[in-house]
């Protein structure tokens, strides 16, 4: 089998990075060959002749793509699903336009013939990890400057439990966040102003590579994420924190529902308790969500879907043109309400009884 992975346009963006992480997890499989390209709204000609096409479709970063036109492609067509609510994978993606949906939410239990549950695609990090003991506890947190990241809650929690500590916060400037960087700077000022005497807060704004970020997380005594946001999707920041194998603290927010299965949330588990008890649990999560596990599940999914699909005759010169969406169209407006009804059906007892 031969496939094509189609990622979102290159950007300083967690959606694009998540796509790269998934690609890295599956690209070396012995069960299939996989090519890579990035979607470009200026060039929507896609090569014909692949057995499967795997998209990193996202309602913001690729909102210009009319997903109905994907049906013109031969073979199997699938997508990554990042924006999910508890047991609800179709928050921002049509349930009709793809043959399979890879949901990166290991907490999901929905039974659906097109929905396949995957672990988080952790980086296969081979660099050195900093395991040295620090004289002063180092509490780290990071993420783009978007609402609900709770950086101020991290400082408040450290104030409460420690007389002396260093809080490191990295808020990089992203492609799809505030272009003036004003909100990132506002968050930095707020966090610094909250620190009591004895607590030092350092805020940086450099965008780090995955390898740099994992090593940065390994330098922390505790990686801490106390989100209070209300939105679909799981937090991606904890992926690198888990790869670093350092102790971890998270809030009781639905964005961490894949982690609260393993670790009690703050404040049920204090920061000091998290430092003392969570390192071995983080290593277990890392093992459960390994690249080998992700790759194996993807191969099994393709095999099960491919059984009833004929092989695609290769024609490397032929191209299939995808379409741009018409944001103001009547169809687009109707879809918003139609999909809402369909989502309720998929979550209903009736659907469960029939499937």
Secondary structure, 3 states (H helix, E strand, C coil): CEEEEEECCCCCCHHHHHHHHHHHHHCCCCCCEEEEEECECCECEEECCCCEEEECCCCCCCCCECHHHHHHCCCEEEEEECCCECCECCCCCCCCCCCEEEECCCCCCCCCCCEEECCCCCCCCCCCCCCCCCCCCEEEEECCCCCCCCHHHHHHHHHHHCCCEEEEEECCCCCCCCCCCHHHHHHHHHHHHHCCCCEEEEEECCCCCHHHHHHHHHCCCEEEECCCCCCCCCCCHHHHHHHCCCEEEEECCHHHCCCCCCCCCECCCCHHHHHHHCHHHHHHHHHHCCHHHHHHHHHHHHHHHHCCCCCCCCCCCCEEECCECCCCCHHHHHHHHHHHHHHHHHCCHHHHHHC
